[in-house]
């Protein structure tokens, strides 16, 4: 019985791969980000006539990532031929940021800053667009803010900055998960076994990432509280903010429906829809009662309201995984092609 429980937990962790980032295969590479050498990307021949785009992934909650949260998942996107072909077709070269899979915003930003300097050296004055998914968007904002405060603004290089389902105002589901409530029986089993995996006190792992994703985190309070605006940890670069775009996503159903993206029979579907329903019902997830009921339209992890930043462009119909997922473990309808097509079309005229 004990062995069965362990097997169940491992399967749950594997199935949940890609909740916020693309994990279409089980990579054998498990070394830390500082040791990662993107040889495949270095050997790519980018068309000099095409504009450059840096894609920044979100959190990757796969089994290997849980064991090694410093692991970089960039290679999965770099070797995704269909995705690269779409970018080329739309007139762009795809570059992928190599950052930790599960870490605090501060740690993500530190690695992202180094990655940007390597790919787009300031001395070369190369211009590029940034597209970020989920928590990756928060890491980008930290990097851009730090550069702005240090008088080394990236506004001359960053053409546009687009976020996709990024929890700019936090995620109520993060509130729930940080309190040990995973909503479903499979989720609670996962919660129990997660305690056996270490959370790095230096800012890597589930606890570090989750703490920065809550609606009440110190990071977020410093950002959104206008009463202490002069003490903000994060201050957007005003020039880049003028060229910032955002998208959200939502499951097109209420708490009693069957979405065309999931039938609620598989474990990932049960969990993602349970999270969706929790936000629809506001099951003690609203930690700001003074503002009344919030817009609960959501994708199972992030509300549309939280995803709004800069100029809000559109809401995709699909759950949080559908945005950048195509793996066989994912049972829903992937919409990555529609997502990236619309995002790239929106920034194409800005080159």
C-alpha positions as CSV (number, residue, x, y, z in Angstrom):
1,X,0.0,0.0,0.0
2,X,2.8,2.4,0.8
3,X,4.5,1.7,-2.5
4,X,1.2,2.3,-4.3
5,X,0.9,5.7,-2.6
6,X,4.4,6.7,-3.7
7,X,3.7,5.6,-7.3
8,X,0.5,7.6,-7.3
9,X,2.3,10.7,-6.0
10,X,5.0,10.4,-8.6
11,X,2.5,10.0,-11.4
12,X,0.6,13.0,-10.1
13,X,3.7,15.1,-10.2
14,X,4.5,14.0,-13.7
15,X,1.0,14.5,-15.0
16,X,1.1,18.1,-13.6
17,X,4.1,18.9,-15.7
18,X,3.6,22.1,-17.7
19,X,1.0,23.7,-15.5
20,X,2.6,27.0,-16.3
21,X,5.2,26.1,-18.9
22,X,5.6,23.7,-21.7
23,X,7.1,20.3,-20.9
24,X,6.4,18.1,-23.8
25,X,9.0,15.5,-22.9
26,X,10.8,14.1,-19.9
27,X,14.2,15.6,-20.1
28,X,17.1,13.7,-18.8
29,X,19.0,16.9,-18.2
30,X,18.8,17.8,-14.5
31,X,21.7,19.9,-13.7
32,X,21.5,23.5,-12.4
33,X,20.8,26.4,-14.5
34,X,24.4,27.7,-14.2
35,X,25.6,24.6,-15.8
36,X,23.2,24.6,-18.7
37,X,24.7,25.3,-22.2
38,X,22.1,25.8,-24.9
39,X,24.1,24.2,-27.6
40,X,21.1,23.6,-29.8
41,X,20.2,27.3,-29.7
42,X,23.8,28.3,-30.3
43,X,23.8,26.2,-33.5
44,X,20.6,27.7,-34.8
45,X,20.9,30.0,-37.8
46,X,18.6,32.9,-37.2
47,X,17.5,35.0,-40.2
48,X,19.0,38.4,-39.8
49,X,16.0,39.8,-41.6
50,X,13.7,38.7,-38.9
51,X,13.0,40.5,-35.6
52,X,14.2,38.8,-32.4
53,X,11.8,37.7,-29.6
54,X,12.8,36.5,-26.2
55,X,10.3,34.1,-24.7
56,X,10.3,33.8,-20.9
57,X,8.6,30.6,-19.6
58,X,6.6,30.3,-16.5
59,X,6.9,27.8,-13.6
60,X,7.5,24.2,-14.6
61,X,6.0,21.8,-12.0
62,X,7.2,18.5,-13.4
63,X,8.6,15.7,-11.3
64,X,12.2,16.5,-12.3
65,X,11.7,20.2,-11.6
66,X,10.4,19.4,-8.2
67,X,13.5,17.4,-7.4
68,X,15.8,20.1,-9.0
69,X,14.0,23.5,-9.0
70,X,17.1,25.2,-10.5
71,X,16.6,23.1,-13.7
72,X,16.2,25.1,-16.9
73,X,13.4,24.1,-19.3
74,X,14.5,26.3,-22.2
75,X,15.6,23.4,-24.4
76,X,12.0,22.1,-24.6
77,X,10.9,25.2,-26.4
78,X,14.1,25.6,-28.4
79,X,13.7,22.1,-29.9
80,X,9.9,22.5,-30.5
81,X,10.1,22.7,-34.3
82,X,6.4,23.6,-34.8
83,X,6.7,26.6,-32.5
84,X,9.9,27.9,-34.1
85,X,8.4,27.5,-37.5
86,X,5.4,29.6,-36.4
87,X,7.7,32.3,-35.2
88,X,9.6,32.3,-38.4
89,X,6.4,32.4,-40.5
90,X,5.3,35.4,-38.6
91,X,8.6,37.2,-39.1
92,X,10.5,36.5,-35.9
93,X,13.4,34.6,-34.5
94,X,12.6,32.7,-31.3
95,X,15.0,32.9,-28.4
96,X,14.2,31.2,-25.0
97,X,15.3,32.5,-21.6
98,X,17.1,29.9,-19.5
99,X,15.9,30.5,-16.0
100,X,15.1,28.2,-13.0
101,X,11.9,26.2,-13.3
102,X,10.7,26.9,-9.7
103,X,12.1,29.8,-7.8
104,X,11.3,33.2,-6.2
105,X,10.9,36.2,-8.4
106,X,14.2,37.6,-7.2
107,X,16.1,34.4,-8.2
108,X,14.3,34.2,-11.6
109,X,15.1,37.9,-12.3
110,X,18.8,37.4,-11.4
111,X,19.2,34.5,-13.8
112,X,17.1,36.3,-16.5
113,X,19.2,39.4,-16.3
114,X,22.3,37.4,-17.0
115,X,20.6,35.5,-19.8
116,X,19.5,38.7,-21.5
117,X,23.0,40.2,-21.3
118,X,24.3,37.1,-22.9
119,X,21.8,36.9,-25.7
120,X,21.4,40.6,-26.3
121,X,24.6,42.4,-25.1
122,X,24.0,46.1,-24.4
123,X,27.1,47.0,-26.3
124,X,25.6,45.6,-29.5
125,X,22.4,47.6,-29.0
126,X,20.4,44.7,-30.4
127,X,16.7,45.3,-30.2
128,X,14.2,42.5,-29.3
129,X,10.7,41.9,-28.1
130,X,9.8,40.1,-24.9
131,X,6.9,37.6,-24.5
132,X,6.5,36.1,-21.1
133,X,4.1,33.4,-19.8
134,X,2.7,33.4,-16.3
135,X,5.3,33.9,-13.5
136,X,7.9,34.6,-16.2
137,X,6.2,38.0,-16.7
138,X,6.9,38.9,-13.1
139,X,10.5,38.0,-13.5
140,X,10.7,40.3,-16.5
141,X,9.1,43.2,-14.7
142,X,11.7,42.8,-11.9
143,X,14.6,42.9,-14.4
144,X,13.2,45.9,-16.2
145,X,12.6,47.7,-12.9
146,X,16.1,47.0,-11.6
147,X,17.6,48.3,-14.9
148,X,15.5,51.4,-14.7
149,X,16.4,52.2,-11.1
150,X,20.1,51.7,-11.8
151,X,19.9,54.1,-14.8
152,X,20.7,51.4,-17.3
153,X,17.2,51.2,-18.8
154,X,16.6,48.5,-21.4
155,X,14.0,50.7,-23.1
156,X,16.3,51.3,-26.1
157,X,16.5,47.6,-26.7
158,X,13.1,46.2,-25.7
159,X,10.7,47.0,-28.5
160,X,7.6,45.6,-26.8
161,X,6.8,43.6,-23.6
162,X,3.9,41.1,-23.7
163,X,2.6,39.0,-20.8
164,X,0.3,36.0,-21.2
165,X,-1.8,35.0,-18.2
166,X,0.7,36.5,-15.8
167,X,-0.6,37.0,-12.2
168,X,0.3,40.7,-11.9
169,X,-2.1,41.0,-8.9
170,X,-1.4,37.5,-7.6
171,X,-3.2,34.3,-7.7
172,X,-5.9,33.2,-5.3
173,X,-4.9,29.6,-6.0
174,X,-1.4,30.4,-4.7
175,X,-3.1,31.6,-1.5
176,X,-4.8,28.2,-1.3
177,X,-1.8,26.1,-2.1
178,X,0.4,27.9,0.4
179,X,-2.1,27.0,3.1
180,X,-1.9,23.3,2.1
181,X,-5.3,23.1,0.4
182,X,-5.1,21.5,-3.1
183,X,-8.9,21.4,-3.6
184,X,-9.3,17.8,-4.8
185,X,-8.5,14.4,-3.3
186,X,-5.7,13.8,-5.9
187,X,-4.4,17.3,-5.1
188,X,-4.4,16.7,-1.4
189,X,-2.4,13.5,-1.9
190,X,0.0,15.6,-4.0
191,X,0.2,18.1,-1.2
192,X,1.0,15.5,1.4
193,X,3.9,14.0,-0.7
194,X,5.2,17.4,-1.6
195,X,6.3,17.8,2.0
196,X,8.9,15.1,1.3
197,X,10.6,17.3,-1.4
198,X,12.9,20.0,0.0
199,X,12.1,23.7,-0.5
200,X,15.4,25.5,-0.9
201,X,15.6,28.3,1.7
202,X,17.7,30.3,-0.7
203,X,14.7,31.0,-2.9
204,X,14.2,27.8,-5.0
205,X,11.3,25.4,-4.9
206,X,7.6,25.4,-4.4
207,X,7.4,27.5,-1.3
208,X,9.7,30.2,-2.7
209,X,7.7,30.5,-5.9
210,X,4.3,30.2,-4.2
211,X,5.0,32.9,-1.6
212,X,5.7,35.4,-4.4
213,X,2.5,34.4,-6.3
214,X,0.0,35.0,-3.5
215,X,-2.3,38.0,-3.5
216,X,-0.9,39.1,-0.2
217,X,2.8,38.5,-0.6
218,X,5.3,41.2,0.6
219,X,6.5,41.5,-3.0
220,X,3.0,42.3,-4.2
221,X,2.1,44.7,-1.3
222,X,5.3,46.7,-2.1
223,X,4.2,46.9,-5.7
224,X,0.5,47.6,-5.6
225,X,0.1,49.6,-2.4
226,X,-0.1,53.2,-3.6
227,X,0.3,54.5,0.0
228,X,4.0,53.5,0.0
229,X,4.7,54.4,-3.6
230,X,8.0,56.0,-2.8
231,X,9.2,52.7,-1.2
232,X,8.2,50.4,-4.1
233,X,10.5,47.5,-4.7
234,X,9.3,47.3,-8.2
235,X,8.8,50.4,-10.4
236,X,8.0,50.0,-14.0
237,X,10.1,51.6,-16.6
238,X,7.6,54.2,-18.0
239,X,9.0,54.0,-21.5
240,X,8.6,50.2,-21.7
241,X,5.3,50.3,-20.0
242,X,4.0,52.4,-22.9
243,X,4.8,49.4,-25.1
244,X,3.4,46.7,-22.8
245,X,0.6,44.4,-23.7
246,X,-1.2,41.6,-21.9
247,X,-3.5,38.7,-22.5
248,X,-5.5,36.5,-20.1
249,X,-7.3,33.2,-20.5
250,X,-10.5,31.7,-19.1
251,X,-12.2,28.4,-19.1
252,X,-15.5,29.0,-20.8
253,X,-17.8,27.4,-18.3
254,X,-19.3,27.8,-14.9
255,X,-18.9,25.5,-11.9
256,X,-21.4,23.0,-13.3
257,X,-20.4,22.7,-16.9
258,X,-18.2,20.5,-18.9
259,X,-15.6,22.6,-20.8
260,X,-14.6,21.4,-24.3
261,X,-11.0,21.6,-23.1
262,X,-11.5,19.0,-20.4
263,X,-14.0,16.4,-19.4
264,X,-13.0,16.5,-15.7
265,X,-12.2,12.8,-15.7
266,X,-8.4,12.9,-15.8
267,X,-6.4,14.0,-12.8
268,X,-5.1,17.3,-14.3
269,X,-8.6,18.1,-15.4
270,X,-10.1,17.5,-11.9
271,X,-7.5,19.7,-10.3
272,X,-7.5,22.6,-12.8
273,X,-11.3,22.7,-12.9
274,X,-11.5,22.5,-9.1
275,X,-9.3,25.5,-8.9
276,X,-11.4,27.3,-11.5
277,X,-14.6,26.6,-9.6
278,X,-13.0,27.7,-6.3
279,X,-12.4,31.1,-7.8
280,X,-15.8,31.3,-9.4
281,X,-17.4,30.5,-6.0
282,X,-14.9,32.7,-4.1
283,X,-14.4,30.0,-1.6
284,X,-12.6,32.1,1.0
285,X,-10.0,33.1,-1.6
286,X,-10.7,36.8,-1.6
287,X,-8.3,38.3,0.9
288,X,-9.5,41.9,0.0
289,X,-13.1,42.0,1.1
290,X,-13.2,45.8,1.2
291,X,-13.2,45.8,-2.6
292,X,-16.2,43.4,-2.8
293,X,-16.4,40.6,-5.3
294,X,-13.7,40.5,-7.9
295,X,-14.0,39.4,-11.5
296,X,-13.8,35.6,-11.1
297,X,-13.3,34.8,-14.8
298,X,-10.2,32.7,-14.7
299,X,-8.1,29.9,-16.4
300,X,-7.8,27.7,-13.3
301,X,-4.7,29.5,-11.9
302,X,-5.0,33.2,-12.8
303,X,-8.0,35.5,-13.1
304,X,-8.4,37.7,-16.1
305,X,-8.3,40.8,-13.9
306,X,-4.9,39.7,-12.5
307,X,-3.6,39.2,-16.0
308,X,-4.3,42.8,-17.0
309,X,-1.2,44.9,-17.4
310,X,-0.3,47.7,-19.8
311,X,-2.7,47.5,-22.7
312,X,-5.0,44.5,-22.3
313,X,-5.5,43.0,-25.7
314,X,-7.6,39.8,-25.5
315,X,-8.8,36.9,-23.4
316,X,-8.1,33.4,-24.8
317,X,-10.7,30.6,-24.3
318,X,-8.7,27.9,-22.6
319,X,-7.2,26.9,-19.3
320,X,-3.7,27.9,-18.1
321,X,-2.0,24.8,-19.5
322,X,-3.7,25.1,-22.9
323,X,-1.8,28.3,-23.6
324,X,1.6,26.7,-24.3
325,X,1.0,23.0,-24.0
326,X,0.9,20.2,-26.6
327,X,2.2,17.2,-24.7
328,X,0.5,13.8,-24.7
329,X,-0.1,13.9,-21.0
330,X,-2.3,17.0,-21.5
331,X,-5.8,15.9,-22.3
332,X,-7.3,19.3,-23.2
333,X,-7.3,21.2,-26.4
334,X,-4.0,23.0,-26.8
335,X,-4.3,26.5,-28.2
336,X,-0.6,27.5,-28.3
337,X,-0.8,28.2,-32.1
338,X,-3.7,30.6,-31.7
339,X,-2.1,32.2,-28.7
340,X,1.3,32.9,-30.3
341,X,-0.2,33.8,-33.6
342,X,-2.3,36.6,-32.1
343,X,0.5,37.8,-29.9
344,X,3.0,37.9,-32.7
345,X,0.5,39.6,-35.1
346,X,0.0,42.3,-32.4
347,X,3.6,43.2,-32.1
348,X,4.6,42.7,-35.7
349,X,3.9,46.3,-36.6
350,X,6.0,47.6,-33.7
351,X,9.3,46.5,-35.1
